[in-house]
Amino acid sequence: MEISLSKAGLKEASIIHEMQIKAFMPLLNKYKDYETSPANQTVEQIADRINQSFTDYYLIKEANISVGAIRIVKKENKIYRVSPVFILPDYQGRGIAQKVFSIIEDQYSDAQIWELATVLEEQRNCYLYEKLGYRQTGDAKQINDKMTIVFYEKRMA
């Protein structure tokens, strides 16, 4: 499995947008989180994020095919946040996300803390992040009666 990250620019905003809708639409349909779902973001919102000086956006590629994306937000004090990360449904469950996290941890080797958030009810996501060394911070945000967002962090050695 040949996984690589390719830095995204404005011309990739529509590709990211299209993949993000495919990846997050099942969750939007399940949880009805119209305010917070990445499936409801516009291509303009993604372009705005790509333009942020403190953001790096990457296309996730398997053998040169775009299969997802990851955004790294550089905060202060060597704290980095992953928001969002997604793999297209047809490519999920194949270890791609694990490889991506390994790549970003190597690439941002100065990171002391990694942060992310996920849907508590999506046990596969929680399991993946915990397997990668992330721990729940204890903070949670109730979105609606079906869905809670939980926050994770990973402290680097």
N, C-alpha and C positions, 0 to 999 in steps of 0.2 A: 504494500500500500504506500504509494508515493504522495504524501500530503505536504503542501507548501502554502505559504501565505504570500499574497500579492497585494502591495499597498494600493488602496483604492483612492482615486481622485474623483472630481466632479463627474467625469464622463461615466463612472461606474455607479453613480447614484441610482439610476433607473434599474440597473441589474440587481443591486442590493434590495431596492424597493420591491421588485417582483419576487425575489426569493424570500424576502421577509414575510410577505403576504402568504406565500405558500407554506412557509414554516409555522407561522403563528395563527393562521386561520382556524385550524382544528381547536386550538385553545380558546380563541375568541368565541367560537360557536359553543364550546363547552361551558365557559365561565361568564360570558356576556360582559366582559370588562371593557366596555367601549371607550372609556376614558384613558386607560393605561395600556391597552394592547398595542404592541408593535405592528400588528396587522392593520391597524387604523392609521398608522403614520403616513404622511404624504411624502412624495419624492422630494419636495422642497425641504421638509423637516430633515430628511436624511442628508440632503446637500448642505444644509446649514451645519449639521454635525460634522460632516467631512471637512468643512471650512474652519472649524474651531482649532485654534492654535494648540490647544491642550489635548487634542484627540488624534489618535491614529486609527484609521479604518482599514481593514484588510478583507480581501476576498479569500475564502478558504478553498483551496483547489485540491482535487484528487486527480492525479495524472492530467493536469492542465484543464480539467473541467471544474467550473465554479459550482461548489456544493453547499456553500454557506458563507457566513461573514462573521467577523468579530470586530468590536470597537473597544479600544483601550483608551481610557480617560486617565490622563496624568494629573494626579492631585498633588498636594504639597507633601513634604517630608517622606519622599520615596514611597508614597501610597499610590497604587494603581487600581482602577476599577474596570471590570469587564461589563459592558452594557451597550448593546446586547451581544450575545453569541448565539448562533443558530446554525443548524445543519438541515438541509432539505429532507423532508420525510423519507424519500426513497433511499437516502444514504445514512439514516440514523441507525444506531445499534451496531456499528461496524468499527468502533474505536477511534473514529475520526476526531471527535471532541477531545479525547484524552491526548491524542498526538498534538492537537492544536495548543492545548494548555502547556504541554511540554515545550513546544516551540516558543510560545510567548514568555515563558519563565526564563528560557535561555536568552532570548532577545532582550528582555528587560531585566538583566541580571542585577541591576542596582535596587530592584524592588525589595522593600522590607515587608510590606503588607499588600496582599491582593484582596479586593472586595468584589462581591457580586450579590445579586438578589435573584430569587426564583420563586416559583409558585409552590407553596407547601404541599398542595394536593397532588403535585406531579412527582410522585415518589421516585421515578426513574432519574429525574433531574437531581433531586436531593441526594440520592444514592451515588450518582456520578461525582458530584462535587465533594461529598464526604470521602469517597474513595481517593480523590485527588488531594486530600489533605485539608479541605475547607471545613470550618466549624461554624455552626450557627452562632450568631452574636447574641441572641436573645431578643433582638428587635424584630418586630413583625408589624405588618400593616394590613388590616382587614380591608379588602377592596369591595367585597359584597358578601352575601351569605354563602356563596359557593367557593370563594377564593381568598386566600391570604398570601401575601408576599412575605417571605422570610429572607433575612440578610445573613450572608456568610462572609468570613474572612479567612485568609490563610497567611500565617506569619512565617516568613522565610528565615532560615537559619542564619 
